[in-house]
Amino acid sequence: MDKDIVPLCLYLNDQTKSSYIGFPAKKHTKDGIKFSCQPIPDARLVAQFYVVNPDITTRPPGMDLFCARDSPDSQLATVDLSIVYDPFHYQKDCIRFYAWVEPVPHATPLHVWKSGSLMYFSFGKEDPGKGFTEVDFSPIYVLIDPRIKDADRIKGFKGREGKEGQGAFEIKNNYPQFKFSGYQGRCIPDPNGMSVGDCTVLYGKNILFPQYRNQEPTLRNYIDQLYNKRGEDNFLFRHELIIGLVILFILLIGVLAIIRKLSD
């Protein structure tokens, strides 16, 4: 699995309606590193999902950095989820990850509800009950193992073998190999793409340097092309104006020469 993609575990205490986002256990085997969500007291495992590693120093285009803050009294509970605007500010008891706040292909919506210090996360739209309010940026969009057939996913691109949905991404060493492509200012999941790290670097390069620019309809490309087109039009206009003035000057000289010859 790409080191820039990390798994997280989502748990739920059905009695308190309290959710917990935690890290899976990591085990080294002869086939590589294995991740597994371990049982925790008074809660059941809802799902394992995938997000983008927060250690990527350059923010991937179109993604937001989130902080899932743990309970300060050592309880296995998430008490807040917030967007981090300063990536260099590290908060204690905070699980950080990159995800999307807008729909992207192949991603699954994760709805976020809050009631005081209780957080409720759900891959469905069910209301957790009285006292809970869905937060402003809910849902966020994360990645689910493509082999889970009943997950609610945004329709995406087909894979190299024409597969779509749960079969679009390659499975290697029992883990999905999520790929990404740059489109309209965002790195979005694409089974025919590249790693999220390469997408972040190359897409920024395409946007900033004209010699590498792709032709997708981004705002910057549109503005650049608009002004370049105007510049070309202005150049042609000036060129035609000069030629016209030269021709007019030659005609004027010819007329004056004819008038002088007739007067002699």
Secondary structure as UniProt FT lines:
FT   TURN            3..4
FT   STRAND          5..13
FT   TURN            14..17
FT   STRAND          18..22
FT   STRAND          25..29
FT   TURN            30..31
FT   STRAND          32..36
FT   TURN            41..42
FT   STRAND          44..52
FT   TURN            54..55
FT   TURN            61..62
FT   STRAND          64..70
FT   TURN            72..73
FT   STRAND          78..84
FT   TURN            87..88
FT   TURN            92..93
FT   STRAND          94..100
FT   TURN            105..106
FT   STRAND          108..115
FT   TURN            116..117
FT   STRAND          118..122
FT   TURN            130..131
FT   STRAND          133..134
FT   TURN            136..137
FT   STRAND          140..144
FT   TURN            146..147
FT   TURN            149..150
FT   TURN            160..161
FT   HELIX           165..167
FT   STRAND          171..172
FT   TURN            173..174
FT   STRAND          175..176
FT   STRAND          180..183
FT   TURN            184..185
FT   STRAND          186..189
FT   TURN            191..192
FT   HELIX           196..208
FT   HELIX           210..212
FT   HELIX           219..263
//
